[in-house]
């Protein structure tokens, strides 16, 4: 019952935010934009998302190896595509992570190793996203003069980086009491693994290089869908405005980020002196591109996933 109540709350958040976003929208301008849809730019957005899946798979495979979980590249790509589908149909922006965890564990990795690899992969991705926001702050402040907008950027960027650094630093501590409880024991182990990942210069270069490129692909997707409907939205705008919006949308308070993403991007457009209506159009097309990718992932799931009883589970180490 509690689970259904939480889903209902998230649906209410999505619908409420979408209502307020649509309430201040010029629908004639939206229609004019959509009537100019250029399919070639829309296809380029899907190509960027495909490259993103490949990059995420490279990162996940590297992290899984450090967690002693076997994950061939082909399987990593397949599971990430399937996760893209479940990110759209489950009531959370991180629902696909739960599916990745379950499928990897079911394929023989074991629950602990699968959980560590998926959660650390998510952690590295969010940390790199926050780092990109912080790196871009000098240029973001030139684009956004509003003090509230600047404060939000500082808070979500620096706050997320500080939280990530604190988690990694936890791996250098050895508190006996953390081993006495199941949740803290696993948190401590993941922090130790995270510290090991970032102790290697080659590992840092790979993880941050791949992750930052992945987020650049996200900006490229938003830029491509904007070009598809002739929205005046430069790639530099996308690189400065989209990462903070995606970082906000990762907070699991709505259905697949809908509503949160639209409201945040409309506000970001307004702070940058751009049209809020154009922000809504870009956000909806951006979400639609991910929906198409999710549909492809759904097909992959239907035709490649074995029944639950056909694969044996290995016990946790």
C-alpha positions as CSV (number, residue, x, y, z in Angstrom):
1,X,0.0,0.0,0.0
2,X,2.9,2.4,0.9
3,X,4.5,1.7,-2.5
4,X,1.3,2.7,-4.4
5,X,1.0,5.8,-2.2
6,X,4.5,6.8,-3.2
7,X,3.8,6.2,-6.9
8,X,0.6,8.4,-6.5
9,X,2.7,11.2,-4.9
10,X,5.2,11.1,-7.7
11,X,2.5,11.1,-10.3
12,X,0.9,14.1,-8.6
13,X,4.3,15.9,-8.6
14,X,4.7,15.3,-12.3
15,X,1.2,16.3,-13.2
16,X,1.3,19.4,-10.9
17,X,4.6,20.6,-12.3
18,X,3.5,20.0,-15.9
19,X,0.3,21.9,-15.2
20,X,2.1,24.9,-14.0
21,X,4.6,24.7,-16.9
22,X,1.8,24.5,-19.4
23,X,-0.2,27.2,-17.8
24,X,2.3,29.8,-18.8
25,X,3.0,28.4,-22.3
26,X,2.2,30.0,-25.6
27,X,0.7,27.1,-27.4
28,X,0.7,28.9,-30.8
29,X,4.4,29.3,-30.5
30,X,4.8,25.6,-29.5
31,X,2.7,24.6,-32.6
32,X,4.8,26.8,-34.8
33,X,8.0,25.2,-33.5
34,X,6.8,21.6,-34.0
35,X,5.6,22.4,-37.5
36,X,9.2,23.1,-38.4
37,X,10.5,19.7,-37.2
38,X,13.6,18.6,-39.1
39,X,13.9,14.8,-38.9
40,X,17.6,14.8,-39.6
41,X,18.4,16.7,-36.4
42,X,16.0,14.5,-34.5
43,X,17.9,11.5,-35.7
44,X,21.2,13.1,-34.7
45,X,19.8,13.4,-31.2
46,X,19.1,9.6,-31.2
47,X,22.7,9.0,-32.5
48,X,24.0,11.0,-29.5
49,X,21.9,8.9,-27.1
50,X,23.3,5.7,-28.7
51,X,26.8,6.9,-28.2
52,X,25.8,7.7,-24.6
53,X,24.7,4.1,-24.1
54,X,28.1,2.9,-25.4
55,X,30.0,5.3,-23.1
56,X,28.0,4.3,-20.0
57,X,28.6,0.7,-20.8
58,X,32.4,1.2,-21.0
59,X,32.3,2.9,-17.6
60,X,30.0,0.3,-16.0
61,X,32.2,-2.6,-17.3
62,X,35.3,-1.0,-15.8
63,X,33.6,-0.5,-12.4
64,X,32.1,-4.0,-12.5
65,X,35.5,-5.5,-13.0
66,X,36.7,-3.7,-9.9
67,X,33.8,-5.2,-8.0
68,X,34.7,-8.6,-9.3
69,X,31.6,-9.0,-11.4
70,X,31.8,-10.4,-14.9
71,X,30.3,-8.0,-17.4
72,X,31.2,-8.4,-21.1
73,X,30.7,-5.2,-23.2
74,X,27.8,-6.7,-25.2
75,X,25.9,-7.5,-22.1
76,X,26.6,-4.1,-20.6
77,X,25.1,-2.4,-23.7
78,X,22.1,-4.7,-23.7
79,X,21.4,-4.1,-20.0
80,X,21.8,-0.4,-20.3
81,X,19.3,-0.3,-23.2
82,X,16.9,-2.3,-21.1
83,X,17.4,0.1,-18.2
84,X,16.6,3.0,-20.6
85,X,13.2,1.3,-21.1
86,X,12.5,0.9,-17.4
87,X,13.6,4.4,-16.7
88,X,10.6,5.4,-18.8
89,X,8.0,3.0,-17.4
90,X,9.0,2.9,-13.7
91,X,8.0,5.8,-11.4
92,X,11.6,7.0,-10.9
93,X,14.5,8.3,-12.9
94,X,16.7,5.6,-11.3
95,X,14.3,2.7,-11.9
96,X,16.5,1.4,-14.6
97,X,19.3,0.9,-12.1
98,X,17.2,-1.5,-10.1
99,X,16.6,-3.5,-13.3
100,X,20.3,-3.5,-14.2
101,X,21.1,-4.7,-10.7
102,X,18.5,-7.5,-10.9
103,X,19.5,-8.7,-14.3
104,X,23.2,-8.7,-13.6
105,X,22.7,-10.5,-10.3
106,X,20.4,-13.0,-12.0
107,X,23.0,-13.6,-14.7
108,X,25.4,-14.9,-12.1
109,X,27.2,-11.9,-10.6
110,X,25.5,-12.2,-7.2
111,X,23.5,-9.6,-5.5
112,X,26.3,-7.8,-3.6
113,X,28.7,-7.5,-6.6
114,X,25.8,-6.4,-8.9
115,X,24.6,-3.8,-6.4
116,X,28.1,-2.4,-5.8
117,X,28.8,-2.1,-9.6
118,X,25.4,-0.4,-10.4
119,X,25.4,1.9,-7.4
120,X,29.0,3.0,-7.9
121,X,28.3,3.5,-11.6
122,X,25.4,5.8,-10.8
123,X,27.6,7.5,-8.2
124,X,30.4,8.2,-10.6
125,X,28.0,9.5,-13.3
126,X,26.3,11.9,-10.9
127,X,29.7,13.1,-9.5
128,X,31.0,13.8,-12.9
129,X,27.8,15.6,-13.8
130,X,28.2,17.8,-10.7
131,X,31.9,18.4,-11.6
132,X,30.8,19.6,-15.1
133,X,28.4,22.0,-13.5
134,X,31.2,23.4,-11.2
135,X,33.7,23.6,-14.1
136,X,31.2,25.6,-16.1
137,X,30.3,28.0,-13.3
138,X,32.4,31.0,-14.6
139,X,30.7,30.8,-18.0
140,X,27.3,30.0,-16.4
141,X,27.5,33.1,-14.2
142,X,28.2,35.2,-17.4
143,X,25.0,33.8,-18.9
144,X,22.9,33.8,-15.8
145,X,22.8,37.2,-14.0
146,X,19.9,36.3,-11.6
147,X,21.2,35.8,-8.1
148,X,18.8,33.1,-7.3
149,X,19.8,31.2,-10.4
150,X,23.5,31.6,-9.5
151,X,22.8,30.4,-5.9
152,X,21.0,27.3,-7.2
153,X,23.9,26.4,-9.5
154,X,26.4,26.8,-6.6
155,X,24.3,24.8,-4.3
156,X,23.6,21.8,-6.6
157,X,27.1,21.8,-8.1
158,X,29.3,22.3,-5.1
159,X,27.0,20.5,-2.8
160,X,26.9,17.4,-4.9
161,X,30.7,17.4,-5.4
162,X,31.2,17.9,-1.6
163,X,28.9,15.0,-0.9
164,X,30.7,12.8,-3.4
165,X,34.1,13.7,-2.0
166,X,32.9,12.9,1.6
167,X,31.7,9.5,0.4
168,X,35.0,8.7,-1.2
169,X,36.9,9.9,1.9
170,X,34.8,7.5,4.0
171,X,36.6,4.7,2.3
172,X,39.8,5.7,4.0
173,X,38.3,5.4,7.4
174,X,37.9,2.1,9.3
175,X,35.1,2.4,11.9
176,X,34.4,-1.0,13.6
177,X,30.8,0.0,14.4
178,X,30.0,0.2,10.6
179,X,30.7,-3.5,10.3
180,X,28.1,-4.3,12.9
181,X,25.1,-3.3,10.8
182,X,24.1,-4.6,7.4
183,X,23.4,-1.3,5.7
184,X,26.5,0.5,7.0
185,X,28.7,-2.5,6.3
186,X,27.8,-2.4,2.6
187,X,28.1,1.4,2.5
188,X,31.6,1.1,3.9
189,X,32.6,-1.5,1.4
190,X,31.3,0.6,-1.5
191,X,33.2,3.6,-0.2
192,X,36.4,1.5,0.0
193,X,35.8,0.4,-3.6
194,X,35.1,4.0,-4.7
195,X,38.4,5.2,-3.1
196,X,40.3,2.4,-4.9
197,X,38.7,3.5,-8.2
198,X,39.9,7.1,-7.7
199,X,43.3,6.2,-6.3
200,X,44.4,5.1,-9.8
201,X,45.3,7.9,-12.1
202,X,44.5,5.7,-15.1
203,X,41.1,4.9,-13.5
204,X,40.3,8.5,-12.8
205,X,41.2,9.5,-16.4
206,X,38.9,6.7,-17.8
207,X,36.0,7.3,-15.4
208,X,35.9,11.0,-15.6
209,X,36.8,11.2,-19.3
210,X,34.0,8.8,-20.2
211,X,31.5,10.3,-17.8
212,X,32.2,13.9,-18.9
213,X,31.9,12.9,-22.5
214,X,28.6,11.1,-21.7
215,X,27.2,14.4,-20.3
216,X,28.4,16.3,-23.3
217,X,26.4,13.9,-25.3
218,X,23.4,14.8,-23.2
219,X,23.9,18.4,-24.0
220,X,24.3,17.5,-27.7
221,X,21.0,15.7,-27.5
222,X,19.2,18.8,-26.2
223,X,21.0,21.0,-28.7
224,X,20.0,18.7,-31.6
225,X,16.3,18.6,-30.7
226,X,16.4,22.4,-30.4
227,X,17.9,22.7,-33.9
228,X,15.3,20.2,-35.1
229,X,12.6,22.8,-34.4
230,X,14.6,26.0,-35.1
231,X,14.9,27.0,-31.4
232,X,17.7,29.6,-31.0
233,X,19.7,27.5,-28.6
234,X,23.5,27.4,-29.1
235,X,25.6,24.3,-28.1
236,X,27.2,26.5,-25.4
237,X,23.8,27.2,-24.0
238,X,23.1,23.5,-23.9
239,X,26.4,22.7,-22.2
240,X,25.8,25.4,-19.5
241,X,22.1,24.9,-18.9
242,X,21.3,21.2,-19.4
243,X,23.6,19.5,-16.9
244,X,22.2,21.4,-13.9
245,X,18.7,20.5,-15.1
246,X,19.6,16.8,-15.5
247,X,21.2,16.9,-12.0
248,X,18.0,18.2,-10.5
249,X,15.9,15.7,-12.5
250,X,17.8,12.8,-11.0
251,X,16.0,13.5,-7.7
252,X,13.4,10.7,-7.7
253,X,10.3,12.8,-6.9
254,X,8.4,12.4,-10.2
255,X,7.6,9.9,-12.9
256,X,10.7,9.5,-15.1
257,X,11.7,13.1,-14.4
258,X,8.7,14.5,-16.2
259,X,7.5,17.8,-14.8
260,X,10.7,18.4,-12.9
261,X,12.8,18.6,-16.1
262,X,10.3,20.8,-17.9
263,X,9.9,23.3,-15.0
264,X,13.7,23.4,-14.4
265,X,14.6,23.9,-18.1
266,X,11.9,26.6,-18.6
267,X,13.4,28.4,-15.5
268,X,16.9,27.9,-16.8
269,X,15.9,29.4,-20.2
270,X,14.3,32.4,-18.4
271,X,17.4,33.0,-16.3
272,X,19.5,32.9,-19.5
273,X,17.2,35.4,-21.2
274,X,15.7,32.8,-23.6
275,X,12.1,32.0,-24.2
276,X,10.4,29.9,-21.5
277,X,8.1,28.4,-24.2
278,X,11.2,27.3,-26.2
279,X,12.5,25.8,-23.0
280,X,9.3,23.7,-22.7
281,X,9.6,22.6,-26.4
282,X,13.2,21.5,-26.0
283,X,12.4,19.7,-22.7
284,X,9.5,17.8,-24.2
285,X,11.5,16.8,-27.3
286,X,14.4,15.9,-25.1
287,X,12.2,13.6,-23.1
288,X,10.7,12.2,-26.3
289,X,14.2,11.3,-27.5
290,X,14.8,9.3,-24.3
291,X,11.3,7.7,-24.7
292,X,12.3,6.5,-28.2
293,X,15.5,5.1,-26.8
294,X,13.5,3.4,-24.1
295,X,11.2,1.9,-26.7
296,X,14.2,0.4,-28.4
297,X,15.3,-0.9,-25.0
298,X,11.9,-2.4,-24.5
299,X,12.2,-4.4,-27.8
300,X,15.7,-5.6,-26.7
301,X,14.2,-6.7,-23.3
302,X,11.4,-8.6,-25.0
303,X,13.6,-10.5,-27.4
304,X,16.8,-11.1,-25.4
305,X,15.9,-11.6,-21.8
306,X,15.7,-15.1,-20.6
307,X,12.9,-16.3,-18.3
308,X,13.8,-16.0,-14.6
309,X,14.1,-19.8,-14.1
310,X,16.5,-20.3,-16.9
311,X,19.5,-18.7,-15.2
312,X,21.1,-19.7,-12.0
313,X,21.9,-17.3,-9.2
314,X,25.3,-17.4,-7.6
315,X,25.4,-16.8,-3.8
316,X,26.8,-13.5,-2.5
317,X,30.5,-13.5,-1.7
